[in-house]
Amino acid sequence: MLDDQVTEDVLPEEGDYELDRDVFGPVKAALDSGNAGALALALEPLHPADIADLMEQLSDDDRTEFVRLYGSGFDGEILSELDERLREDVVEAMEPEVLAEAVRELETDDVVDLIEDLDDPQAEAVLDALDDDDRVVVEQSLSYPEESAGRLMQRELVAAPQHWNVGQTIDFLRSQTDLPEQFYHVILVDPRMRPTGYVTLGRLMGSLRATPLTAIIEESFRTIPVRQDEGEVAYAFNQYHLISAPVVDDDDRLVGVITIDDAMGILDEEHEEDILRLAGVGEESSLTDKVIETTKRRFPWLAVNLVTSILASLVIAQFDAVIAQFVALAVLMPIVASMGGNAGTQSLTVAVRALATKDLTTGNVWRVIRREAIVGLVNGVIFAVVMGVVGVIWFSTPMLGVVIGIAMVVNLVVAGLAGVMIPVTLERMDIDPALASGAFVTTVTDVVGFFAFLGLAAVMLL
Amino acid sequence: MLDDQVTEDVLPEEGDYELDRDVFGPVKAALDSGNAGALALALEPLHPADIADLMEQLSDDDRTEFVRLYGSGFDGEILSELDERLREDVVEAMEPEVLAEAVRELETDDVVDLIEDLDDPQAEAVLDALDDDDRVVVEQSLSYPEESAGRLMQRELVAAPQHWNVGQTIDFLRSQTDLPEQFYHVILVDPRMRPTGYVTLGRLMGSLRATPLTAIIEESFRTIPVRQDEGEVAYAFNQYHLISAPVVDDDDRLVGVITIDDAMGILDEEHEEDILRLAGVGEESSLTDKVIETTKRRFPWLAVNLVTSILASLVIAQFDAVIAQFVALAVLMPIVASMGGNAGTQSLTVAVRALATKDLTTGNVWRVIRREAIVGLVNGVIFAVVMGVVGVIWFSTPMLGVVIGIAMVVNLVVAGLAGVMIPVTLERMDIDPALASGAFVTTVTDVVGFFAFLGLAAVMLL
């Protein structure tokens, strides 16, 4: 009997969760032949999150066909797992009654997350599919700022008066018929509904009936302000090992609960955004973007890079007479700039990460800057010697070796300094350092690299 | 009475968790004056995770003084929150009895995490501080491969025979005196201790006594193989919204449990490593590294960059006669290379991320490659026109504008292709694409950029 009910997903021993050809083949075949039964069969063992991933990897046409063919099998959870950029298309392709059915299966916080990314008519269609009660809850959540705790929280929660004991609480829980599907704590509240602590269900289970709840509350109790930025929420969960946390309004009254699985999703998104910003790709870039979106997202950063590299060219142009005389300078100059750019990127990445994890503060910033300068100096001297020797051997001009060596040291020290000071300054100015630091730092290392190398050459070689 | 027991950490409304001068000032003053009471007072409101962050930001001398002065106030949790690179120093600075006391407060999985990063004599000291029972458990965990589920799991778990009903299970839990501090599920096992499903405590609380456990099991039940890589474990938790998951040995028998807070910590670490690898910084780099460690970590990547930029210089050297004749080529050539490098980094970052999140697979790789090539072409044509005009105006040589324009298109298309194909190829060869892609891609865009631009110039301008 048990085996009928439990479908345990068996993981390969090496533990690789990648969707493979074994799934793709049958799905693609079902789509091509328009065989709804075969499609449903192929998808049956998959988790909604995996089905969403699979849909993301289909071409646009295949995806539309997928939605049509899957029909009423379409689970609401697939929608909320789907890449935000595809939801619009998929919702549009769904039959209204299938959409309504799918949406009604979702928790209200998932509906909020879904609606945020839809256009007005589609958002309206989703809202219409809800019961009146759920609709009110969803609309209330949508009244909080985007990317705030209020959008992330669920309303379903379990609270108890702080003066209760274990027995009263267990009896209360046992008598409820509509407990939330997932909850891990009982939140203690005072008479004005302000949370004052919480108790894990495990602790509750393991304590004597007469024990007052206040005697078994968790030490690390924290409330989340409803308007707090979701990134800070994720930070708090990760930093303080929270499993769930009560959300409070401006009067400190309990309005909802955020659980760690949502916080983990946000942490993942924030990281993703940081990586993409550091690379000068729009923070919402994704593989599912179409050509035109991708081109548009990447264009601005390339345009910034064009301006900064023209700036570097203007520096070079000042020395065209020197270059005309010593073509070796043109051959060697990209090395100095490139080494500086690389060293600068190293420093800046460490600094941007440290700012994001709040490890770089006023308490240690000067020590970090000093460290970066010294590291730049040490590596600079080593590579100066190497390049000096290469320069001498390659072009048999000892002075050229000296020039490239000095320029290398100068540029690596500047790279180390700029790599920390630029992101720190941007952060102080409330500009996201992940977003803008790269362009500034490479501009500095290009300009300084070319100027130091060609300037020294002009003085020492002519 | 309640207020005495609950110390709720109040968050600022804007929700910024950064440690600020308000904490640093008193701590530094206490360290400077050697005032143990003042130090304890300043640290009293802080969570161990925040105390660990604060210690990371102190200088080495201050940190040693901190350990000495804080003395027996030192909580074991601070040790497990501390940056891995500092643990060694801190453990060394601790009095043996303080260390023993601190370690005994920890859960066994935290002790495992702590010992992993210590040298043998210190690891031995920590092991010696444990009870015999805990020591056996810790040593067993250490027998699993590093960074495997076995190292991550905790042994404390709650299991019940799969044929029990709700009433039996609740009675069992209520009768236990040593339930784990944190648990969220009751794991169902068959007679051979193989997990067959699990039930949340919330579901258990809300169900009638006669309900069989098998009727209220969670749909998304998954077991984790004990040797699975911790990165895959984190992926599974995030992908399938697991809160806790049973860990099984090679015979599918239950050996432990992993909870989501540990998985979230691993997800955070994996992201950190990816960002640092992409920037060519050793994946374990941190602000707390000393100058010599930092220099050593960054050196190899700069050395690789030196070799690849010398390669680019060799390409330039082939055209020294052309450059001598048209110095404008030396002025403009870094622009073509820099734009290619930038576009390549954009493509490669998106590709590396998509590989990490398993969104780039055999199912869509060709469509992605085609998209990158088209995006490169479109952006290339736009920037070709811009640079063509700039080139003509700046140097009044129309043909120079044509040359730089064509070179730009070529290099941006190549950048798009290399940005996807190189990480995909490395992944297939089981080389971490985050680690090595950057150097390969910029080598390609530098070489192609210089070669296309100078080669075309040689043909069209001479």
Interface residues (C-beta under 8 A of the other chain):
Chain A: M1 L2 Q5 V6 E8 D9 L11 E13 E14 G15 D16 Y17 E18 L19 D20 R21 F24 H47 A49 D50 D53 L54 E56 Q57 L58 S59 V158 Q162 I170 L173 R174 Q176 T177 L179 P180 E181 Q182 F183 Y184 T196 G197 T200 L201 G202 R203 M205 G206 T214 A215 I217 S220 F221 R222 T223 I224 P225 R227 Q228 D229 E232 V233 Y235 A236 F237 N238 Q239 Y240 H241 L242 I243 D250 I260 D261 A263 M264 G265 L267 D268 H271 E272 D274 I275 L276 L278 A279 G280 V281 S285 S286 L287 K290 V291 T294 T295 R298 F299 W301 L302 A303 N305 L306 S309 I310 A312 S313 I316 A317 D320 I323 A324 V327 A328 L329 A330 V331 L332 M333 P334 I335 A337 S338 M339 N342 A343 T345 Q346 L348 T349 V350 R353 A354 T357 K358 D359 L360 T361 T362 G363 N364 R367 V368 R371 I374 V375 V378 N379 I382 F383 V386 M387 V390 D446 F450
Chain B: M1 L2 Q5 V6 E8 D9 L11 E13 E14 G15 D16 Y17 E18 L19 D20 R21 F24 H47 A49 D50 D53 L54 E56 Q57 L58 S59 V158 Q162 I170 L173 R174 Q176 T177 L179 P180 E181 Q182 F183 Y184 T196 G197 T200 L201 G202 R203 M205 G206 T214 A215 I217 S220 F221 R222 T223 I224 P225 R227 Q228 D229 E232 V233 Y235 A236 F237 N238 Q239 Y240 H241 L242 I243 D250 I260 D261 A263 M264 G265 L267 D268 H271 E272 D274 I275 L276 L278 A279 G280 V281 S285 S286 L287 K290 V291 T294 T295 R298 F299 W301 L302 A303 N305 L306 S309 I310 A312 S313 I316 A317 D320 I323 A324 V327 A328 L329 A330 V331 L332 M333 P334 I335 A337 S338 M339 N342 A343 T345 Q346 L348 T349 V350 R353 A354 T357 K358 D359 L360 T361 T362 G363 N364 R367 V368 R371 I374 V375 V378 N379 I382 F383 V386 M387 V390 D446 F450
